[in-house]
Amino acid sequence: MKPKRIQRKRVSGWRKPENTVNVGRPSKYGNPYKVRKLKNRTEVLFDSNDHIVKLFHRRDYGDDFHKEALEYAVMRFREYVWSMSAETREAYLSPLRGKDLMCWCAEGSPCHGDVLLYMANSKVCEKCTGYHNNDGELCVICGADKKHKELMEKLK
């Protein structure tokens, strides 16, 4: 069965399913980029120093400004993992391989857990050392990850 992302819950009687790893904060897999929703803007914060990385204003991004901020935080997490050396990245991802990942993010919303699922359960591309998932998609470096590229262009 293909590994999936599970939403962690605070409901009486709910238990973490077997073969599941918590990737939410404050685990070592938690996204260091936080999104804090305010009344008229959303801030993306780096949690070690709480420095503002980028502001997302409704006037600039419309009503989807919070979703845009979540996507940006996930993109920055992907860059964070990708910036690790190959050996460090492999040591970081190998315990997640073949496991379901659990996070607080709502199902269907952008989540760094999806990045971890993809990277941990993908084959390394021999051409460029990027990742190919097992469904045969192209890797993130070779150009398959169009959404990431579109978001990068949009945010420039």
C-alpha positions in Angstrom: 0.0 0.0 0.0 1.3 3.4 -1.0 2.4 5.7 2.0 0.1 8.6 2.6 -0.2 11.8 4.7 -2.5 11.5 7.8 -4.0 14.5 9.6 -3.2 14.3 13.3 -6.3 14.9 15.5 -7.1 15.9 19.0 -10.2 13.8 19.4 -11.0 11.5 22.3 -10.0 7.9 21.5 -8.0 8.8 18.3 -4.7 7.0 18.1 -1.8 7.3 15.8 -2.1 4.5 13.2 0.6 1.8 13.0 3.6 2.4 10.7 3.1 6.2 11.0 5.7 8.8 11.8 4.9 12.2 13.2 6.4 14.9 11.0 4.7 17.9 12.7 6.4 20.4 15.0 8.3 20.0 17.2 9.7 16.8 15.7 12.9 16.9 13.7 10.8 16.7 10.6 8.7 19.8 11.4 8.7 22.6 8.9 10.8 25.5 10.3 8.7 27.9 8.2 5.6 28.9 10.1 2.6 30.6 8.6 0.8 33.0 11.0 -2.6 34.2 9.8 -3.4 37.8 10.8 -6.5 39.9 10.0 -5.3 41.6 6.9 -2.0 39.8 6.0 -0.2 36.5 6.5 3.4 36.3 7.6 5.8 33.4 6.9 8.2 33.2 9.8 11.4 31.2 10.3 10.9 29.8 13.7 14.4 29.6 15.0 14.6 33.5 15.1 11.0 34.4 14.4 12.3 36.6 11.6 9.7 37.5 8.9 10.7 35.8 5.6 7.9 37.2 3.4 4.6 39.0 3.9 1.5 38.0 2.0 -1.1 40.8 1.8 -4.7 40.3 0.7 -4.3 43.3 -1.6 -1.4 41.6 -3.5 -2.7 38.0 -3.5 -6.4 38.3 -3.2 -8.6 36.1 -1.0 -6.2 33.1 -1.5 -3.4 34.9 0.3 -3.3 32.4 3.1 -3.1 29.4 0.7 -0.3 31.2 -1.2 1.6 31.6 2.1 1.2 27.9 2.9 2.5 27.0 -0.5 5.5 29.3 -0.1 6.3 27.8 3.3 6.2 24.3 1.7 8.4 25.4 -1.1 10.9 26.8 1.3 10.9 23.6 3.3 11.6 21.7 0.0 14.6 24.0 -0.6 15.7 23.4 3.0 15.7 19.6 2.6 17.3 19.8 -0.8 20.1 22.0 0.5 21.3 19.2 2.7 24.3 17.2 1.5 23.3 13.9 -0.2 24.4 11.8 2.8 22.6 14.0 5.3 19.5 14.1 3.2 19.5 10.3 2.9 20.0 9.8 6.6 17.1 12.3 7.2 14.7 10.7 4.8 15.5 7.0 5.2 13.5 6.5 8.5 10.4 7.8 6.6 10.6 5.4 3.7 7.5 3.3 3.3 5.7 4.9 6.3 2.6 7.0 6.5 3.4 10.6 7.7 1.3 12.4 10.2 1.0 16.2 10.5 -1.5 18.8 11.8 -2.1 20.3 8.3 -5.7 19.9 7.0 -6.2 17.3 4.3 -6.1 18.9 0.9 -4.0 21.9 2.1 -0.4 22.5 1.2 1.8 20.5 3.7 5.6 19.9 4.0 4.6 16.2 4.8 3.8 15.8 1.1 7.4 16.9 0.2 8.7 14.3 2.7 6.5 11.6 1.3 7.6 12.4 -2.2 11.3 12.5 -1.4 11.4 9.5 1.0 9.5 7.3 -1.4 11.1 8.3 -4.7 14.0 7.0 -6.7 17.1 9.3 -7.1 17.6 10.4 -10.7 20.9 9.2 -12.0 21.1 12.1 -14.5 20.7 15.0 -12.0 20.4 13.5 -8.5 16.8 14.8 -8.3 13.9 12.6 -7.3 11.6 10.5 -9.5 8.5 9.1 -7.8 7.5 5.5 -8.3 4.7 6.5 -10.7 7.3 7.4 -13.3 7.0 11.2 -13.1 10.0 13.3 -14.0 12.1 14.5 -11.1 11.9 17.9 -9.4 15.2 19.0 -11.0 14.6 17.7 -14.5 11.4 19.7 -14.7 8.5 17.6 -13.7 7.6 19.7 -10.8 5.8 22.4 -12.8 3.8 23.7 -9.8 7.0 24.5 -7.9 8.5 26.3 -10.9 5.2 28.2 -11.5 5.2 29.3 -7.8 8.8 30.3 -8.0 8.1 32.5 -11.0 5.0 34.0 -9.4 6.8 34.9 -6.2 9.8 36.6 -7.9 
